[in-house]
């Protein structure tokens, strides 16, 4: 479990963690967006990123960036600097449109992610309503490893 926050103290007040003592921010690091980790302003895109982490974990049973024995510093650096291991490398059945959707939610730059959780949800719903293919499917299985298709495929006319 990557949430290293202590349980609330008696009386319901949360105890200060090492991270909040050092940075003055309250967050669950494993689900924090790169902009949260670096102390930049956050918005809806940060929530989309966190949903992307949860989706990745649900699909693979792994965190996209961190190992359970990583230090807080290592986790923070990975979130800011590393790309996640592609879903299709963890499980070949996850290659294609779902992989693209999760990658879009986990983009480092907030402007490159889905504009809202509703938009992310709509892409997932479309994927399953079409039997596993979305309008983003032009890339499924045929893109080079470093290809980064644009998010919001329906807006881009895919």
C-alpha positions in Angstrom: 0.0 0.0 0.0 1.6 3.3 -1.1 -0.5 5.5 1.2 1.8 6.0 4.0 -0.4 8.4 5.9 -1.1 7.5 9.6 -4.6 6.9 10.7 -6.5 9.8 12.3 -5.7 10.4 15.9 -8.2 10.0 18.7 -10.8 12.7 18.3 -10.8 12.5 14.5 -7.9 14.9 13.9 -5.4 13.7 11.3 -1.8 13.5 12.5 0.9 15.3 10.6 2.9 13.1 8.3 6.5 13.4 7.3 5.4 14.8 3.9 3.2 17.5 5.3 5.9 18.4 7.8 8.4 18.8 5.0 6.3 20.3 2.3 3.3 21.8 4.1 0.9 20.0 1.7 -1.6 17.4 2.5 -1.9 14.8 -0.2 -1.7 11.0 -0.8 1.5 10.9 -2.7 0.8 7.8 -4.7 -2.2 9.5 -6.3 -0.8 13.0 -6.6 -0.4 14.6 -10.0 3.0 16.0 -11.1 1.7 19.5 -10.5 0.7 18.6 -6.9 4.1 17.1 -6.2 5.9 20.2 -7.5 3.7 22.5 -5.6 2.1 24.1 -8.6 -1.6 25.2 -8.7 -4.0 22.3 -9.2 -7.3 22.0 -10.9 -9.6 19.4 -12.5 -6.7 18.0 -14.5 -5.1 16.9 -11.2 -8.3 14.9 -10.4 -8.2 13.3 -13.8 -4.6 12.3 -13.2 -5.5 10.7 -9.9 -8.4 8.8 -11.6 -5.8 7.6 -14.2 -3.7 6.2 -11.4 -6.6 4.4 -9.9 -7.7 3.0 -13.3 -4.1 1.8 -13.9 -4.0 0.1 -10.5 -7.3 -1.6 -11.1 -6.3 -2.9 -14.4 -2.7 -4.1 -13.5 -2.6 -4.4 -9.7 0.5 -2.1 -9.9 1.1 1.6 -9.4 2.1 3.2 -12.7 5.3 4.7 -11.2 6.2 3.4 -7.8 7.1 0.2 -6.1 5.9 -0.5 -2.6 9.4 -0.2 -1.1 10.2 3.2 -2.8 10.9 6.1 -0.5 8.6 9.2 -0.6 11.4 11.0 -2.5 11.7 8.2 -5.1 7.9 8.2 -5.6 7.7 12.0 -6.0 10.6 11.9 -8.5 9.0 9.1 -10.5 5.6 10.9 -10.7 7.3 14.1 -12.0 9.9 12.5 -14.3 9.0 8.9 -15.5 6.4 7.7 -17.9 4.4 4.7 -16.6 5.0 1.3 -17.9 2.5 0.9 -20.8 -0.5 -1.2 -19.9 0.1 -3.5 -22.9 3.6 -4.3 -21.5 2.0 -5.5 -18.2 -0.7 -7.4 -20.0 -1.0 -7.8 -23.8 -4.8 -7.9 -23.4 -4.7 -4.3 -22.3 -3.1 -3.0 -25.6 -5.1 -0.6 -27.7 -7.7 2.0 -26.9 -7.9 1.4 -23.2 -4.1 1.8 -23.0 -4.5 5.1 -24.9 -7.2 6.3 -22.6 -5.2 5.6 -19.5 -2.1 7.2 -21.0 -4.0 10.3 -21.7 -5.2 10.5 -18.1 -1.6 10.1 -16.9 0.0 12.8 -19.1 2.6 14.9 -17.2 1.1 18.2 -18.6 -2.4 19.0 -17.3 -3.4 20.6 -20.6 -2.8 17.2 -22.3 -5.1 15.3 -20.1 -8.9 14.9 -20.5 -10.7 18.1 -19.6 -12.8 16.5 -17.0 -13.6 13.2 -15.2 -16.8 13.2 -17.2 -14.9 13.3 -20.5 -12.6 10.4 -19.3 -15.7 8.5 -18.2 -17.3 9.1 -21.6 -14.3 7.7 -23.4 -14.4 4.5 -21.2 -18.2 4.2 -21.8 -17.7 4.6 -25.5 -15.0 2.0 -25.5 -17.3 -0.6 -23.9 -20.4 0.4 -25.9 -18.5 -0.3 -29.1 -17.3 -3.7 -27.9 -13.8 -2.6 -26.9 -13.1 0.0 -29.7 -13.3 3.8 -29.5 -12.8 6.4 -32.1 -9.2 6.5 -30.9 -8.8 3.0 -32.2 -6.8 4.0 -35.3 -3.7 3.5 -33.1 -4.6 0.3 -31.4 -1.7 -2.1 -31.7 -0.1 -0.3 -34.7 1.7 2.6 -33.1 5.4 2.8 -32.5 6.3 2.5 -28.8 7.0 6.2 -28.3 3.8 7.3 -30.1 1.7 9.7 -28.0 -1.7 10.1 -29.7 -3.6 13.3 -28.7 -6.1 13.0 -25.9 -9.7 13.9 -26.5 -9.9 11.8 -29.7 -13.5 12.8 -30.4 -12.6 16.5 -30.4 -9.7 15.8 -32.8 -12.0 14.0 -35.2 -10.6 10.5 -34.8 
